[in-house]
Amino acid sequence: MRPSTIDWPAALVMLTIWTYWIIVGAMVIRRRRRTRKLTGVLPEQAAETAMWALWIPLVALWALLPWLAVTRASGPFALPPWATGNALIALRGVAALVGVAALAGSIRAWREMGSHWTMAVTRDERGTLLTGGLFSRVRHPIYAFSIVLMLATLVAVPTWPMLVVAAVHVSLMALKARNEERFLLAAHGERYARYCRDTGRFVPRLTGPR
């Protein structure tokens, strides 16, 4: 059963998520054409391979659940009745706009990474350490914006399935960030250790870089 009107916060966050992953797909294709291989796209580590087993269906659900919320009037995937009142629609709309801002921040971080952008830890990038721009205050700005976008999605689409997806997503981002930090610490030693002391993982340190 379709709802009589389109819920604009859910529709906006849906379009934001789809735009996010379309851009990621385009970057994957561009990297494949540039390097002629999938290094940095497909996981090389056992830990990341295990995370990807959860990550791929999670991304599919992240893109699907807002669409179900927009197109269903009832059922477990539809928006609960308490979320459609005027006050909560306004709050959910603010969350959807925060999601748009997170997408804009992600695009900036992707541009700062340039040709060094990867989706997985790769030995080919061992000599690269990005510490400028957004990376001068936060070690994982892309993951931070991804978490913000996911939380914005949860507020805009407050369903139980979306809550489960959000919990798994945030946990995976934390695990992936820690895994990458171990790799980069082994690759760059004291230089990376000092960089970690001067920056936050997802949130900038109040004192700023030394």
Secondary structure by P-SEA (a helix, b strand, c coil): ccccccaaaaaaaaaaaaaaaaaaaaaaaaaaaacccccccccccaaaaaaaaaaaaaaaaaacaaaaaacccccccccccccccaaaaaaaaaaaaaaaaaaaaaaaaaaaacccccccccccccccccccccccccccaaaaaaaaaaaaaaaacccaaaaaaaaaaaaaaaaaaaaaaaaaaaaccaaaaaaaaacccccccccccc
